Amino acid sequence: MATVQECRQALDDLAKRLAANAEDARKRINLDRTLACRITDLGAAFHGRLSGGQLLDIDEGDDPSAKIALSTTSDDLVALVRGELDFARALGARRVSISASPFDLLKLRKLL
């Protein structure tokens, strides 16, 4: 099981990758939404904002009113960010769940 700090590092790494490719990401998905990432096996959560193809303002704690919520285990989060776990397969196998409006889900699909 990954630690809370490893999950935080994974989200920071993801934010850096998105920032490095923000121009391309912005062309594919231009959302400004609050985001919550819930780590089910640790009982921990992080929240931030998806804006302009970037993941911004990551902080500890849940955001119950987040427009997009992702739930997964700590190991799966780390594996997803490292590219060791395919997101679509993880979603299909219910190792990851996403709660968002149908419109947002369609937009997010473009990132996969």
N, C-alpha and C positions, 0 to 999 in steps of 0.2 A: 504494500500500500504506500503510495506517495504521500509526502507530508504536505501540510498547508503551504509551507514555503516553496516546495517544488511546484505546486499548483500555481502559486503566485508568479513564480519564475516563468512557467509555461505561458501564462497569460501575457506577461511582459514581453516574452519572445515573440508571441503572436502579434502583439501591438507593434513591435519593431519591424516585423516582416510586412505587415500591412502598411505601415508608414513608408517603407522603402518602395512599395508598389502602389502607393495611394492613387497616382494618376490613372493607372490601369484599373484598379479596383473601383474608383469613382465612376469610370465609364460603364462598368458592369453593374454596379449597385450604388445608387445615390440615396441613401437613407440617413435620417437623423433620428435615431431611436435610442432609448435607454435599454440597457442590457443587463441581465443578471445571469451569473454562472453559479449553479448550485452543485456542490460536491457532496453527493449523497452519502458516501461511506465515512466522510469526516465530519458531517454535520456543519460544514463551512460553506460560505458563499462569498462571491465577489460581485461587484457591480461596476458599471462604466457606461460609456456612450459609444455607439457606432455612428460616426459622422464623416461624410466625405471620403468614404472608403477606409477610414482609420478607426482603431479602437482607442478611445481616449478616456482619461480620468478614472483609471482602474483603482478601486479601493476595496478594502475588506468590508464584508457585511452584505446582507441581502437587500434587494430593492423589490418589495412585493408589488409595486406598481410598474415595474419594468415592462416595456412593450414587447420585448423579446426575452425569453427565459430558456436557458439551456441547462439541463440536468444530466449529470454523468458521475461516474466514480473518479477518484483521484488518478488511478492508473490509466484509465481510458482518456482522461483529459490530457495527461502528459503524452501518451502515445499518439493521440490525434494531432497535437501541436508538432510533435517530432516527425510526423508523417509515417509513423509505424502502424497506424490504424486508419483505414479508409473511412471517411466520414459517412458516405452513403451506406456502406455495409454496416457500420456501427448503428446508424439510424434504423436500418431495416431489421437488425438483430435486437433492437430496443436497448442497446447499450448506451445510447444517447437519446434524449427526448428534447424536443423544442416546442415551446409554446409561443405562438405569435399569430397575428392576423393572417388570413389566407393571402392577402396582398403582400405582406412582408415575407412570408414563406416563399412565394414565387420569386421575389427579388433576391432573397438569400440563396436560393438554388443556383443563381448565376455565379456565385462565388465558388461552387463545388467543381 
